[in-house]
């Protein structure tokens, strides 16, 4: 006798199609361990009847899950859970900022099997063009259009991740600028690149929307005889999660035009089209280098970035990209194309969007002091004085939680906006309450509100 599934079916909330909401519900329960490996899922018609949706919606949902490698179909028997849950140790990594894994080993194996039958040998047998194959640039341009970044394929360069794109932009800009401006807290990788190029860095005060136009204006006024490059992350700023609204973006673009400053716009967290928050590239295309990437909104292992330079700097970027000597692995190219063309990338992007919101809500409910982000990504900001942040980080380490050093983000000696960034993607969702509980304990210890003897050390 065939065993019936014990899973209680439901659809997640939202405006997505029934198929996407069902796929998210099943996927969440698989990834959090409620559905175990080899557990049977409900039959198509039974599930459709119980949820009041079409059989076709169930079929599409199971197809989405199968492409991600979360389920497997057994002919004549039905659909089964394919993912075996890991048994992580007691230490939690809240320092490494990346999205949670959405592709299982099974999905990767399936992708590689398909690629083996249809991949173009020229991808592996010859060097690619410096800016990437035109077909892959076309695929990337189509993907970016879905994020609200409209660009012609020939106007973008494919890079080995966002860091290479940032380095190329900085290399091209460096001869024409004498100093850099950025938020008082910013991405450490870009801070390191600017300091390595011996470019003086001016940190600018921030508020809940990011860099303050009045503070930026003051610096540009004081250095009127020199040219600046302004590096910004307008959407889901790293580390503070600040997101600029329309007026702020317009004010920043206007100031950069007024003082002829160049802009490097870090758009790695932009994951959807939002006309109310246009990119700085759209507001000031003649001076903005826009950087995007797949690793923060799709998969950490897919190290493919995109650099969209101003038209007048496109030719300068090609030799700089060639000199950086980092080529995208041909297999990454092929996997990107496969996932984008068969709909897997879009499905995973939507699932990550909803997962980010779920994890952000968990942070705010466990740590009320945390900033509630205006956008979605897999990091959160816990504001506190710098000395307290250092104590919390040390206490968290003893409690089995890794946090980044607060000083690694600082673009100035004494920033007004200080705190701790919590990376949310590297710990399974079902384990996050425990990780956040330990962070809360570390905060209480740092404030000396509890005795160390009352909190277990892991």
PAKEPA-911472 format. One record per residue (C-alpha): residue number from 0; residue in three letters; y, x, z negated. Coordinates in nm, 2 decimals. Layout:
   k   r     py     px     pz
 NUM ALA      Y      X      Z
...
end
This chain:
   k   r     py     px     pz
   0 UNK   0.00   0.00   0.00
   1 UNK   0.34   0.14   0.10
   2 UNK   0.57   0.20  -0.20
   3 UNK   0.91   0.03  -0.18
   4 UNK   1.23   0.22  -0.24
   5 UNK   1.37   0.19  -0.60
   6 UNK   1.72   0.27  -0.48
   7 UNK   1.98   0.00  -0.56
   8 UNK   2.18  -0.02  -0.24
   9 UNK   2.56  -0.04  -0.23
  10 UNK   2.85   0.05   0.00
  11 UNK   3.13   0.27  -0.12
  12 UNK   3.48   0.13  -0.13
  13 UNK   3.73   0.19   0.15
  14 UNK   3.83   0.09   0.50
  15 UNK   3.56   0.29   0.68
  16 UNK   3.29   0.13   0.89
  17 UNK   2.98  -0.01   0.70
  18 UNK   2.77   0.27   0.85
  19 UNK   3.01   0.54   0.71
  20 UNK   3.03   0.37   0.37
  21 UNK   2.65   0.34   0.35
  22 UNK   2.60   0.70   0.46
  23 UNK   2.85   0.81   0.19
  24 UNK   2.67   0.60  -0.08
  25 UNK   2.33   0.74   0.00
  26 UNK   2.47   1.09   0.05
  27 UNK   2.65   1.09  -0.29
  28 UNK   2.33   0.98  -0.47
  29 UNK   2.12   1.24  -0.29
  30 UNK   2.37   1.52  -0.37
  31 UNK   2.42   1.42  -0.73
  32 UNK   2.04   1.40  -0.79
  33 UNK   1.99   1.02  -0.83
  34 UNK   1.77   1.02  -0.52
  35 UNK   1.50   1.29  -0.54
  36 UNK   1.34   1.49  -0.26
  37 UNK   1.07   1.29  -0.08
  38 UNK   1.19   0.97  -0.23
  39 UNK   1.16   0.68   0.02
  40 UNK   1.47   0.50   0.14
  41 UNK   1.48   0.12   0.21
  42 UNK   1.37   0.00   0.55
  43 UNK   1.64  -0.07   0.80
  44 UNK   1.61  -0.45   0.81
  45 UNK   1.56  -0.49   0.44
  46 UNK   1.86  -0.28   0.36
  47 UNK   2.08  -0.46   0.62
  48 UNK   1.98  -0.80   0.47
  49 UNK   2.05  -0.69   0.11
  50 UNK   2.39  -0.55   0.20
  51 UNK   2.49  -0.82   0.44
  52 UNK   2.55  -0.57   0.73
  53 UNK   2.40  -0.53   1.07
  54 UNK   2.07  -0.34   1.13
  55 UNK   2.27  -0.12   1.38
  56 UNK   2.50  -0.01   1.09
  57 UNK   2.20   0.10   0.89
  58 UNK   2.06   0.29   1.19
  59 UNK   2.39   0.47   1.24
  60 UNK   2.42   0.55   0.87
  61 UNK   2.07   0.71   0.86
  62 UNK   2.15   0.90   1.18
  63 UNK   2.46   1.04   1.01
  64 UNK   2.26   1.15   0.71
  65 UNK   1.98   1.29   0.93
  66 UNK   2.23   1.51   1.12
  67 UNK   2.35   1.64   0.79
  68 UNK   1.99   1.72   0.69
  69 UNK   2.00   1.50   0.39
  70 UNK   1.72   1.27   0.51
  71 UNK   1.42   1.29   0.74
  72 UNK   1.24   1.03   0.94
  73 UNK   0.86   1.01   0.93
  74 UNK   0.71   0.82   1.22
  75 UNK   0.55   0.50   1.11
  76 UNK   0.64   0.55   0.74
  77 UNK   1.02   0.54   0.72
  78 UNK   1.31   0.75   0.60
  79 UNK   1.28   1.00   0.31
  80 UNK   1.52   1.22   0.11
  81 UNK   1.50   1.58   0.25
  82 UNK   1.72   1.77   0.00
  83 UNK   1.57   1.94  -0.30
  84 UNK   1.83   1.98  -0.58
  85 UNK   1.91   2.32  -0.71
  86 UNK   1.88   2.39  -1.09
  87 UNK   2.20   2.58  -1.15
  88 UNK   2.25   2.79  -1.46
  89 UNK   2.49   2.73  -1.74
  90 UNK   2.78   2.92  -1.59
  91 UNK   3.03   2.73  -1.37
  92 UNK   3.25   2.89  -1.10
  93 UNK   3.59   2.71  -1.09
  94 UNK   3.75   3.01  -0.94
  95 UNK   3.62   3.02  -0.59
  96 UNK   3.81   2.76  -0.38
  97 UNK   3.59   2.60  -0.11
  98 UNK   3.45   2.26  -0.02
  99 UNK   3.11   2.16  -0.15
 100 UNK   2.81   2.21   0.08
 101 UNK   2.76   1.91   0.31
 102 UNK   2.51   2.07   0.55
 103 UNK   2.16   2.12   0.42
 104 UNK   1.91   2.39   0.53
 105 UNK   1.74   2.12   0.74
 106 UNK   2.06   2.03   0.92
 107 UNK   2.13   2.40   1.00
 108 UNK   1.77   2.44   1.13
 109 UNK   1.80   2.13   1.34
 110 UNK   2.13   2.26   1.49
 111 UNK   1.98   2.60   1.57
 112 UNK   1.68   2.44   1.73
 113 UNK   1.91   2.24   1.96
 114 UNK   2.13   2.54   2.04
 115 UNK   1.82   2.74   2.13
 116 UNK   1.75   2.49   2.41
 117 UNK   2.10   2.46   2.56
 118 UNK   2.32   2.76   2.45
 119 UNK   2.50   2.95   2.72
 120 UNK   2.36   3.31   2.73
 121 UNK   2.71   3.44   2.83
 122 UNK   2.82   3.36   2.47
 123 UNK   2.60   3.64   2.35
 124 UNK   2.58   3.88   2.65
 125 UNK   2.95   3.94   2.71
 126 UNK   3.27   3.99   2.51
 127 UNK   3.46   3.67   2.47
 128 UNK   3.83   3.65   2.59
 129 UNK   4.07   3.78   2.32
 130 UNK   4.19   3.42   2.24
 131 UNK   3.85   3.27   2.27
 132 UNK   3.67   3.09   2.55
 133 UNK   3.89   2.82   2.70
 134 UNK   3.62   2.56   2.65
 135 UNK   3.61   2.64   2.28
 136 UNK   3.99   2.63   2.26
 137 UNK   3.98   2.29   2.43
 138 UNK   3.73   2.17   2.16
 139 UNK   3.95   2.31   1.89
 140 UNK   4.27   2.15   2.04
 141 UNK   4.09   1.81   2.04
 142 UNK   3.99   1.86   1.68
 143 UNK   4.34   1.95   1.58
 144 UNK   4.48   1.65   1.76
 145 UNK   4.28   1.44   1.51
 146 UNK   4.46   1.61   1.23
 147 UNK   4.80   1.54   1.38
 148 UNK   4.85   1.88   1.54
 149 UNK   4.90   1.83   1.91
 150 UNK   4.87   2.15   2.11
 151 UNK   4.74   2.25   2.46
 152 UNK   4.43   2.46   2.46
 153 UNK   4.60   2.75   2.63
 154 UNK   4.87   2.75   2.35
 155 UNK   4.63   2.83   2.06
 156 UNK   4.43   3.14   1.97
 157 UNK   4.09   3.12   1.80
 158 UNK   4.05   3.36   1.51
 159 UNK   3.79   3.47   1.26
 160 UNK   3.92   3.24   0.99
 161 UNK   4.26   3.16   0.86
 162 UNK   4.32   3.50   0.70
 163 UNK   4.30   3.68   1.03
 164 UNK   4.54   3.42   1.18
 165 UNK   4.78   3.49   0.90
 166 UNK   4.75   3.86   0.95
 167 UNK   4.81   3.84   1.32
 168 UNK   5.12   3.62   1.27
 169 UNK   5.26   3.86   1.01
 170 UNK   5.19   4.16   1.24
 171 UNK   5.38   4.00   1.52
 172 UNK   5.67   3.90   1.30
 173 UNK   5.70   4.22   1.10
 174 UNK   5.92   4.42   1.34
 175 UNK   6.19   4.15   1.36
 176 UNK   6.22   4.06   0.98
 177 UNK   6.32   4.26   0.68
 178 UNK   6.19   4.04   0.40
 179 UNK   5.96   3.75   0.32
 180 UNK   6.02   3.43   0.13
 181 UNK   5.74   3.21  -0.03
 182 UNK   5.68   2.97  -0.31
 183 UNK   5.69   3.12  -0.66
 184 UNK   5.31   3.06  -0.67
 185 UNK   5.12   3.11  -0.35
 186 UNK   4.80   3.21  -0.17
 187 UNK   4.69   3.56  -0.30
 188 UNK   4.55   3.66   0.04
 189 UNK   4.89   3.63   0.21
 190 UNK   5.07   3.79  -0.09
 191 UNK   4.84   4.09  -0.04
 192 UNK   4.90   4.10   0.33
 193 UNK   5.28   4.10   0.29
 194 UNK   5.28   4.37   0.03
 195 UNK   5.04   4.58   0.24
 196 UNK   5.29   4.56   0.52
 197 UNK   5.56   4.67   0.28
 198 UNK   5.76   4.36   0.33
 199 UNK   5.97   4.27   0.02
 200 UNK   5.87   3.93  -0.12
 201 UNK   6.11   3.67  -0.27
 202 UNK   5.95   3.40  -0.47
 203 UNK   6.14   3.06  -0.47
 204 UNK   6.13   2.80  -0.74
 205 UNK   5.92   2.49  -0.68
 206 UNK   5.90   2.13  -0.80
 207 UNK   5.64   1.86  -0.74
 208 UNK   5.69   1.88  -0.36
 209 UNK   5.69   2.25  -0.33
 210 UNK   5.97   2.49  -0.25
 211 UNK   6.32   2.38  -0.35
 212 UNK   6.57   2.37  -0.06
 213 UNK   6.86   2.47  -0.28
 214 UNK   6.68   2.78  -0.40
 215 UNK   6.57   2.87  -0.05
 216 UNK   6.93   2.82   0.07
 217 UNK   7.06   3.06  -0.21
 218 UNK   6.82   3.34  -0.10
 219 UNK   6.90   3.30   0.27
 220 UNK   7.28   3.29   0.19
 221 UNK   7.26   3.61  -0.02
 222 UNK   7.07   3.79   0.26
 223 UNK   7.27   3.64   0.55
 224 UNK   7.28   3.98   0.74
 225 UNK   6.90   4.01   0.74
 226 UNK   6.62   3.80   0.90
 227 UNK   6.35   3.64   0.69
 228 UNK   6.00   3.50   0.74
 229 UNK   5.92   3.20   0.53
 230 UNK   5.56   3.15   0.44
 231 UNK   5.48   2.80   0.32
 232 UNK   5.18   2.56   0.25
 233 UNK   5.35   2.22   0.29
 234 UNK   5.03   2.01   0.24
 235 UNK   4.81   2.05  -0.07
 236 UNK   4.98   2.38  -0.17
 237 UNK   4.75   2.64  -0.32
 238 UNK   4.75   2.66  -0.62
 239 UNK   4.98   2.38  -0.74
 240 UNK   4.86   2.10  -0.50
 241 UNK   5.23   2.02  -0.42
 242 UNK   5.28   1.83  -0.09
 243 UNK   5.61   1.80   0.08
 244 UNK   5.73   1.46   0.19
 245 UNK   5.93   1.40   0.51
 246 UNK   6.28   1.47   0.39
 247 UNK   6.17   1.80   0.22
 248 UNK   6.01   1.92   0.54
 249 UNK   6.32   1.83   0.74
 250 UNK   6.54   2.02   0.49
 251 UNK   6.33   2.33   0.51
 252 UNK   6.32   2.33   0.89
 253 UNK   6.69   2.28   0.90
 254 UNK   6.76   2.58   0.67
 255 UNK   6.53   2.80   0.87
 256 UNK   6.71   2.70   1.19
 257 UNK   7.05   2.76   1.03
 258 UNK   6.96   3.11   0.92
 259 UNK   6.73   3.19   1.21
 260 UNK   6.43   3.25   0.98
 261 UNK   6.08   3.25   1.12
 262 UNK   5.81   3.03   0.96
 263 UNK   5.44   3.09   0.89
 264 UNK   5.30   2.75   0.81
 265 UNK   4.96   2.75   0.63
 266 UNK   4.79   2.42   0.73
 267 UNK   4.43   2.49   0.62
 268 UNK   4.42   2.19   0.40
 269 UNK   4.55   1.94   0.65
 270 UNK   4.25   1.71   0.71
 271 UNK   4.39   1.40   0.87
 272 UNK   4.67   1.27   1.09
 273 UNK   4.97   1.16   0.88
 274 UNK   5.29   1.07   1.09
 275 UNK   5.49   1.05   0.76
 276 UNK   5.43   1.42   0.70
 277 UNK   5.48   1.61   1.03
 278 UNK   5.40   1.97   1.04
 279 UNK   5.69   2.23   1.03
 280 UNK   5.56   2.33   1.37
 281 UNK   5.65   1.99   1.50
 282 UNK   6.00   2.01   1.34
 283 UNK   6.08   2.36   1.44
 284 UNK   5.84   2.47   1.72
 285 UNK   6.05   2.75   1.84
 286 UNK   6.01   2.95   1.52
 287 UNK   5.69   2.83   1.35
 288 UNK   5.35   3.00   1.35
 289 UNK   5.10   2.73   1.25
 290 UNK   4.76   2.84   1.10
 291 UNK   4.46   2.61   1.07
 292 UNK   4.09   2.66   0.98
 293 UNK   3.76   2.49   0.96
 294 UNK   3.64   2.65   0.64
 295 UNK   3.85   2.44   0.39
 296 UNK   3.79   2.10   0.56
 297 UNK   3.44   2.14   0.71
 298 UNK   3.22   2.42   0.59
 299 UNK   3.30   2.76   0.42
 300 UNK   3.05   2.94   0.64
 301 UNK   3.22   2.83   0.96
 302 UNK   3.48   3.11   0.98
 303 UNK   3.68   2.98   1.27
 304 UNK   4.06   2.96   1.25
 305 UNK   4.34   2.88   1.49
 306 UNK   4.68   3.03   1.53
 307 UNK   4.94   2.83   1.71
 308 UNK   5.24   3.06   1.77
 309 UNK   5.58   2.98   1.92
 310 UNK   5.57   3.00   2.30
 311 UNK   5.79   3.31   2.30
 312 UNK   5.55   3.50   2.08
 313 UNK   5.22   3.40   2.25
 314 UNK   5.19   3.72   2.45
 315 UNK   5.26   3.94   2.15
 316 UNK   4.98   3.78   1.96
 317 UNK   4.71   3.87   2.20
 318 UNK   4.72   4.25   2.15
 319 UNK   4.77   4.20   1.77
 320 UNK   4.46   3.98   1.77
 321 UNK   4.26   4.24   1.97
 322 UNK   4.37   4.52   1.74
 323 UNK   4.25   4.33   1.43
 324 UNK   3.90   4.39   1.57
 325 UNK   3.75   4.08   1.40
 326 UNK   3.56   3.87   1.65
 327 UNK   3.42   3.53   1.59
 328 UNK   3.04   3.53   1.58
 329 UNK   2.90   3.37   1.90
 330 UNK   2.67   3.15   1.69
 331 UNK   2.97   3.01   1.50
 332 UNK   3.14   2.92   1.83
 333 UNK   2.82   2.74   1.94
 334 UNK   2.77   2.56   1.61
 335 UNK   3.14   2.44   1.61
 336 UNK   3.10   2.30   1.96
 337 UNK   2.77   2.13   1.88
 338 UNK   2.90   1.96   1.56
 339 UNK   3.23   1.85   1.71
 340 UNK   3.07   1.71   2.02
 341 UNK   2.79   1.52   1.85
 342 UNK   3.01   1.37   1.58
 343 UNK   2.87   1.56   1.29
 344 UNK   3.20   1.74   1.22
 345 UNK   3.39   1.41   1.20
 346 UNK   3.13   1.26   0.98
 347 UNK   3.14   1.56   0.74
 348 UNK   3.52   1.57   0.74
 349 UNK   3.54   1.20   0.64
 350 UNK   3.27   1.25   0.37
 351 UNK   3.46   1.55   0.23
 352 UNK   3.78   1.35   0.22
 353 UNK   3.62   1.09   0.00
 354 UNK   3.44   1.35  -0.21
 355 UNK   3.77   1.53  -0.28
 356 UNK   3.93   1.21  -0.40
 357 UNK   3.63   1.14  -0.63
 358 UNK   3.65   1.49  -0.78
 359 UNK   4.02   1.48  -0.82
 360 UNK   3.99   1.15  -1.02
 361 UNK   3.73   1.31  -1.24
 362 UNK   3.97   1.60  -1.32
 363 UNK   4.25   1.37  -1.41
 364 UNK   4.03   1.15  -1.63
 365 UNK   3.89   1.46  -1.82
 366 UNK   4.21   1.66  -1.82
 367 UNK   4.51   1.42  -1.84
 368 UNK   4.75   1.72  -1.83
 369 UNK   4.64   1.80  -1.48
 370 UNK   4.87   1.72  -1.19
 371 UNK   4.75   1.42  -0.99
 372 UNK   4.77   1.54  -0.62
 373 UNK   4.94   1.35  -0.35
 374 UNK   4.68   1.48  -0.10
 375 UNK   4.31   1.55  -0.11
 376 UNK   4.14   1.89  -0.13
 377 UNK   3.91   2.07  -0.36
 378 UNK   4.15   2.22  -0.61
 379 UNK   4.36   2.09  -0.90
 380 UNK   4.65   2.23  -1.10
 381 UNK   4.67   2.25  -1.48
 382 UNK   5.03   2.34  -1.56
 383 UNK   5.09   2.54  -1.88
 384 UNK   5.30   2.85  -1.99
 385 UNK   5.18   3.18  -1.86
 386 UNK   5.07   3.32  -2.19
 387 UNK   4.87   3.01  -2.27
 388 UNK   4.71   3.02  -1.92
 389 UNK   4.59   3.37  -1.99
 390 UNK   4.43   3.26  -2.32
 391 UNK   4.27   2.96  -2.17
 392 UNK   4.11   3.18  -1.89
 393 UNK   3.97   3.42  -2.15
 394 UNK   3.83   3.14  -2.37
 395 UNK   3.68   2.97  -2.07
 396 UNK   3.50   3.29  -1.97
 397 UNK   3.33   3.29  -2.31
 398 UNK   3.24   2.93  -2.26
 399 UNK   3.07   3.00  -1.94
 400 UNK   3.35   2.90  -1.69
 401 UNK   3.51   3.13  -1.44
 402 UNK   3.88   3.07  -1.37
 403 UNK   4.11   3.27  -1.15
 404 UNK   4.37   3.49  -1.31
 405 UNK   4.70   3.30  -1.32
 406 UNK   4.89   3.62  -1.22
 407 UNK   4.70   3.65  -0.89
 408 UNK   4.91   3.37  -0.74
 409 UNK   5.25   3.49  -0.86
 410 UNK   5.51   3.59  -0.60
 411 UNK   5.77   3.67  -0.87
 412 UNK   5.76   3.84  -1.21
 413 UNK   5.84   3.53  -1.42
 414 UNK   5.77   3.21  -1.22
 415 UNK   5.89   2.89  -1.38
 416 UNK   5.59   2.69  -1.25
 417 UNK   5.28   2.84  -1.41
 418 UNK   4.93   2.72  -1.49
 419 UNK   4.57   2.74  -1.39
 420 UNK   4.41   2.64  -1.07
 421 UNK   4.07   2.47  -1.09
 422 UNK   3.85   2.50  -0.78
 423 UNK   3.63   2.19  -0.76
 424 UNK   3.39   2.25  -0.47
 425 UNK   3.16   2.51  -0.61
 426 UNK   3.00   2.30  -0.88
 427 UNK   2.78   2.00  -0.81
 428 UNK   2.95   1.67  -0.89
 429 UNK   2.70   1.58  -1.16
 430 UNK   2.77   1.91  -1.34
 431 UNK   3.15   1.88  -1.32
 432 UNK   3.20   1.67  -1.64
 433 UNK   3.04   1.95  -1.84
 434 UNK   3.25   2.22  -1.66
 435 UNK   3.57   2.02  -1.73
 436 UNK   3.46   1.96  -2.09
 437 UNK   3.44   2.34  -2.14
 438 UNK   3.78   2.38  -1.98
 439 UNK   3.92   2.12  -2.22
 440 UNK   3.76   2.31  -2.51
 441 UNK   3.92   2.64  -2.38
 442 UNK   4.26   2.46  -2.38
 443 UNK   4.22   2.34  -2.74
 444 UNK   4.11   2.69  -2.85
 445 UNK   4.41   2.84  -2.68
 446 UNK   4.64   2.60  -2.86
 447 UNK   4.45   2.67  -3.18
 448 UNK   4.38   2.30  -3.23
 449 UNK   4.01   2.34  -3.30
 450 UNK   3.80   2.60  -3.48
 451 UNK   3.60   2.84  -3.26
 452 UNK   3.30   2.77  -3.49
 453 UNK   3.29   2.40  -3.37
 454 UNK   3.26   2.49  -3.00
 455 UNK   2.93   2.64  -2.88
 456 UNK   2.96   2.97  -2.69
 457 UNK   2.73   2.98  -2.38
end
